[in-house]
Amino acid sequence: MIKITASDVNNLRKSTGAGMMDCKNALVEAEGNFDKAIEILRKKGQKVAAKRADRNSSEGVALAITDDSNEVGIGIVLACETDFVAKNDDFVKLAYDIADIALNCKTKEELLNSRFGNSTVSEKLIEQTGVIGEKIQINDFSRIEANYVGTYIHAGNKISSLVGFDVKVENIETVGKDISMQIAAMNPIALDKESVDPELIKKEIEIAKDQLKTEGKPKELIEKIAIGKLNRFFKDNTLINQQFIKENKISVAQYLKTFGDIKILSFSRVSIG
């Protein structure tokens, strides 16, 4: 009989994150073969994943990170079933490990097929499903490339955001954090009114007109008042027109002007749920 040492078990545990007894049993079944033991643990994960496929993974970790140059940023949500797991240090570390890999990926599919140690990210998620006993998946993925990318992660890792700028100005780190925080807090639907989906604009005008008719407003004033409501909609829901959360007497656009000629190229927000 192959002797399984504590060191063997510990090495497998470090590689997979599985519990000590699961690692020992896998090594015994694999007759001490390390790679085969990993495969056994992965198959266990596949079985658990199949059983929990219809579960709702509405908890997890939402992260936003950049590369060392701050020119590439990614946002991901590593989802699980319970808040208890989402707060576990090993699960948070797994999310950060996957986020680091994601910096070199253009799409979620590319990320899932990327190498994670001796396996792929997709295989790692299946393996960890068996370890944790919950459905684990990447629920969201976004990527921004710009001359400078700022990030913000809200306390508790429930919401994160990214923003890309056209230039690096003095104090760009502060600007990046402030605007990313704005995005996380206010959840804008677009950068400016020109970026709003025309179908959504049409729908908002129709809703406003219906409300005004119900309120008995004069027919000749409905169009004018509806346009006023639409402008309010733009102010509340487009990033550069929103009130700046740190100083509500100015807009985000006015805040940016205090740092010179700087423009937002794109932004992203990811959250659990």
Secondary structure, 3 states (H helix, E strand, C coil): CCCCCHHHHHHHHHHHCCCHHHHHHHHHHCCCCHHHHHHHHHHHHHHHHHHCCCCCCCEEEEEEEECCCCCEEEEEEEEECCHHHHCCHHHHHHHHHHHHHHCCCCCHHHHHCCEECCEEHHHHHHHHHHHHCCCCEEEEEEEEECCEEEEEECCCCCEEEEEEECCCCCCHHHHHHHHHHHHHHHCCCECCHHHCCHHHHHHHHHHHHHHHHHCCCCHHHHHHHHHHHHHHHHHHHEHHHCEECCEEEEEHHHHHHCCCCCCEEEEEEEECC
